[in-house]
């Protein structure tokens, strides 16, 4: 049973590798990036190829996900993914800001980035898909929590504080509620040096009418100085781009 669970976990890791790098790759490259044994990585990728999830180019000795893999999960949020609307939104933001663009959601008591387009500038914030952030101490978390009623926020904080052994790190509900009130007034969350020193995000929730199973937020992430100088400009760009790509 343990080996089966381990193999399943490695399948997801391989898919997330391709999601991050968005290009073909060899077994050696994948095994080194994921710190997996080359022999078992090769066997795993051959199995994924046999089941139609990877394609193997024998002339280059490289693998790449197939269209079958690309279609996995599209049925969950058909409105968002139809004709690539969400991806087109992210691509536009990437092209216009050159910064890291991320979409995230609440995952239990954490916030999680589920899709990322890496920045194109030399000095950049690198975030992998699947990365978790503190729900009550991050720009993504602030944006997501701003969509919840106060009673839900209080419940989340109570659960988070119960899991925190250090009293100094427990969340002050009054401070959090004040922060969320600012997010609602401004229409976006702005955080710097909160999770990663020297970096931060401008985050905005996506329309609730699009059929997502839970609130989603999109973030532009970058270095602190750049974000401070461009906060309002980035927020305005987010608002325009969301309206253009995701309006009904």
C-alpha positions as CSV (number, residue, x, y, z in Angstrom):
1,X,0.0,0.0,0.0
2,X,2.8,2.4,1.0
3,X,4.6,1.9,-2.4
4,X,1.3,2.5,-4.3
5,X,0.8,5.8,-2.5
6,X,4.4,6.8,-3.1
7,X,4.0,6.0,-6.9
8,X,0.7,8.0,-7.0
9,X,2.5,11.0,-5.4
10,X,5.2,10.8,-8.0
11,X,2.7,10.8,-10.8
12,X,1.4,14.2,-9.5
13,X,4.9,15.5,-9.1
14,X,5.8,14.7,-12.7
15,X,2.6,16.4,-13.9
16,X,3.4,19.5,-11.8
17,X,7.0,19.5,-13.2
18,X,5.5,19.9,-16.7
19,X,3.0,22.4,-15.5
20,X,5.8,24.6,-14.1
21,X,8.3,24.2,-17.0
22,X,5.8,24.0,-19.9
23,X,8.1,22.2,-22.3
24,X,9.3,18.7,-23.2
25,X,11.9,17.1,-20.9
26,X,14.0,14.0,-20.7
27,X,13.8,11.4,-17.9
28,X,17.2,12.6,-16.6
29,X,16.0,16.2,-16.3
30,X,12.8,15.2,-14.5
31,X,14.5,12.8,-12.1
32,X,17.1,15.4,-11.2
33,X,14.6,18.2,-10.7
34,X,12.3,16.0,-8.5
35,X,15.2,14.1,-6.8
36,X,13.7,10.7,-7.9
37,X,15.8,7.7,-8.9
38,X,16.3,7.7,-12.6
39,X,15.3,4.1,-13.1
40,X,12.0,4.5,-11.3
41,X,11.3,7.8,-13.0
42,X,11.9,6.2,-16.4
43,X,9.5,3.3,-15.5
44,X,6.9,5.7,-14.2
45,X,7.0,7.9,-17.3
46,X,6.8,4.9,-19.6
47,X,3.6,3.8,-17.7
48,X,2.1,7.3,-18.0
49,X,2.9,7.2,-21.8
50,X,1.2,3.8,-22.1
51,X,-1.9,5.2,-20.5
52,X,-2.0,8.2,-22.8
53,X,-0.9,11.0,-20.4
54,X,2.5,11.6,-21.8
55,X,3.9,11.5,-25.3
56,X,7.5,10.2,-26.0
57,X,9.5,11.7,-28.8
58,X,12.1,9.0,-29.5
59,X,14.2,11.2,-31.8
60,X,14.8,13.7,-28.9
61,X,14.3,11.2,-26.1
62,X,11.9,13.7,-24.4
63,X,8.4,13.5,-22.9
64,X,5.6,16.0,-23.0
65,X,2.0,15.8,-21.6
66,X,-0.7,14.9,-24.1
67,X,-4.0,16.6,-24.9
68,X,-5.7,14.0,-22.6
69,X,-3.7,15.4,-19.7
70,X,-4.6,19.0,-20.7
71,X,-8.3,18.1,-20.5
72,X,-8.2,16.7,-17.0
73,X,-10.2,18.9,-14.6
74,X,-11.7,21.2,-17.2
75,X,-15.2,19.9,-16.4
76,X,-14.8,21.2,-12.8
77,X,-15.0,24.9,-13.9
78,X,-16.2,24.8,-17.5
79,X,-17.0,28.5,-17.6
80,X,-13.5,29.5,-16.4
81,X,-11.6,27.2,-18.7
82,X,-13.8,27.4,-21.7
83,X,-11.8,28.7,-24.6
84,X,-8.9,29.3,-22.3
85,X,-10.4,32.5,-20.7
86,X,-8.6,32.2,-17.4
87,X,-5.3,31.3,-19.1
88,X,-5.7,34.2,-21.5
89,X,-6.2,36.5,-18.6
90,X,-3.1,35.3,-17.0
91,X,-1.1,35.6,-20.2
92,X,-2.2,39.2,-20.7
93,X,-1.1,40.1,-17.2
94,X,2.2,38.4,-17.7
95,X,2.9,40.2,-20.9
96,X,1.9,43.6,-19.5
97,X,3.7,43.3,-16.1
98,X,6.5,40.8,-16.7
99,X,5.9,39.7,-13.1
100,X,4.8,36.3,-11.7
101,X,1.1,35.7,-12.2
102,X,-0.7,33.2,-10.0
103,X,-4.3,31.9,-9.4
104,X,-5.1,30.5,-6.0
105,X,-7.9,29.2,-3.8
106,X,-8.5,28.3,-0.2
107,X,-7.4,24.8,0.7
108,X,-8.6,24.0,4.2
109,X,-6.8,26.4,6.5
110,X,-4.3,27.5,3.9
111,X,-4.3,29.4,0.6
112,X,-2.8,27.6,-2.4
113,X,-1.6,28.6,-5.8
114,X,-3.0,26.3,-8.4
115,X,-1.6,27.8,-11.6
116,X,1.5,30.0,-12.1
117,X,3.1,31.8,-15.0
118,X,6.7,32.7,-13.9
119,X,8.1,36.2,-14.2
120,X,10.1,37.2,-17.3
121,X,12.5,39.6,-15.5
122,X,15.9,38.6,-14.1
123,X,15.1,39.7,-10.5
124,X,11.9,37.8,-9.8
125,X,9.8,35.9,-7.4
126,X,9.7,32.2,-8.3
127,X,6.6,30.2,-7.0
128,X,5.7,26.7,-7.9
129,X,2.1,25.5,-8.5
130,X,0.8,23.8,-5.4
131,X,2.6,26.2,-3.0
132,X,0.7,26.9,0.2
133,X,0.5,30.3,1.9
134,X,-0.9,31.2,5.3
135,X,-4.6,31.8,5.0
136,X,-4.6,34.7,7.5
137,X,-1.1,36.1,6.8
138,X,-0.8,36.5,3.0
139,X,-2.0,38.6,0.2
140,X,-3.7,35.7,-1.5
141,X,-5.3,34.7,1.9
142,X,-6.5,38.2,2.5
143,X,-8.2,38.4,-0.9
144,X,-9.9,35.0,-0.4
145,X,-11.0,35.7,3.2
146,X,-12.5,39.1,2.1
147,X,-15.2,37.1,0.3
148,X,-16.3,35.3,3.5
149,X,-18.7,36.6,6.1
150,X,-17.2,37.6,9.5
151,X,-18.5,34.4,11.2
152,X,-16.6,32.2,8.8
153,X,-13.4,34.3,9.3
154,X,-13.7,34.0,13.1
155,X,-14.2,30.2,12.7
156,X,-11.1,29.9,10.6
157,X,-9.0,32.0,13.0
158,X,-10.2,30.0,16.0
159,X,-9.1,26.8,14.2
160,X,-5.7,28.3,13.1
161,X,-4.9,29.6,16.6
162,X,-5.8,26.2,18.1
163,X,-3.1,24.7,15.9
164,X,-0.5,27.3,16.7
165,X,1.7,26.4,19.8
166,X,3.5,29.8,19.9
167,X,1.2,32.4,21.5
168,X,3.2,35.2,19.8
169,X,2.2,33.9,16.3
170,X,-1.5,33.5,17.0
171,X,-3.8,35.7,14.9
172,X,-5.5,38.8,16.4
173,X,-9.0,38.6,15.0
174,X,-9.5,42.4,15.3
175,X,-6.4,43.1,13.2
176,X,-7.4,40.6,10.6
177,X,-11.0,41.9,10.3
178,X,-9.6,45.5,9.9
179,X,-7.3,44.2,7.1
180,X,-10.1,42.5,5.3
181,X,-12.2,45.7,5.6
182,X,-9.4,47.6,3.8
183,X,-9.4,44.9,1.1
184,X,-13.1,45.2,0.5
185,X,-12.9,49.0,0.2
186,X,-9.9,49.1,-2.1
187,X,-11.1,46.1,-4.2
188,X,-7.8,44.3,-3.9
189,X,-5.3,42.9,-1.3
190,X,-1.8,44.3,-1.1
191,X,0.9,42.6,1.0
192,X,4.7,43.1,1.1
193,X,7.4,41.3,3.1
194,X,4.6,39.2,4.7
195,X,5.5,35.7,3.5
196,X,8.7,36.3,1.5
197,X,11.1,39.1,2.7
198,X,11.6,41.6,-0.2
199,X,8.5,40.4,-2.1
200,X,4.7,40.6,-2.1
201,X,1.5,40.5,-4.2
202,X,-1.4,42.5,-5.4
203,X,-4.3,40.1,-5.3
204,X,-7.9,40.4,-6.6
205,X,-10.8,37.9,-6.4
206,X,-12.3,36.6,-9.6
207,X,-16.1,36.9,-10.3
208,X,-18.2,34.7,-8.1
209,X,-20.7,34.2,-11.0
210,X,-18.4,32.1,-13.1
211,X,-19.3,28.7,-11.6
212,X,-16.1,28.0,-9.6
213,X,-16.7,25.6,-6.7
214,X,-15.1,28.1,-4.4
215,X,-13.7,31.6,-4.6
216,X,-10.6,32.1,-6.7
217,X,-8.1,35.0,-6.6
218,X,-5.5,36.1,-9.1
219,X,-2.2,37.7,-7.9
220,X,0.6,39.7,-9.5
221,X,3.7,39.0,-7.5
222,X,7.0,40.8,-7.5
223,X,9.7,42.5,-5.5
224,X,8.7,45.0,-2.8
225,X,10.0,48.2,-4.3
226,X,8.3,47.6,-7.7
227,X,5.0,46.7,-6.1
228,X,5.0,49.7,-3.8
229,X,5.5,52.0,-6.8
230,X,2.9,50.3,-9.0
231,X,0.2,49.0,-6.6
232,X,-2.6,51.2,-8.0
233,X,-1.5,50.7,-11.6
234,X,-1.4,46.9,-11.2
235,X,-4.8,46.9,-9.4
236,X,-6.3,48.9,-12.2
237,X,-4.8,46.5,-14.8
238,X,-6.2,43.5,-12.9
239,X,-9.7,45.1,-12.8
240,X,-9.7,45.8,-16.5
241,X,-8.3,42.5,-17.6
242,X,-10.8,40.5,-15.4
243,X,-13.7,42.4,-16.8
244,X,-12.5,41.8,-20.4
245,X,-11.7,38.1,-20.1
246,X,-14.2,36.9,-17.6
247,X,-17.3,39.0,-18.0
248,X,-20.5,37.1,-18.8
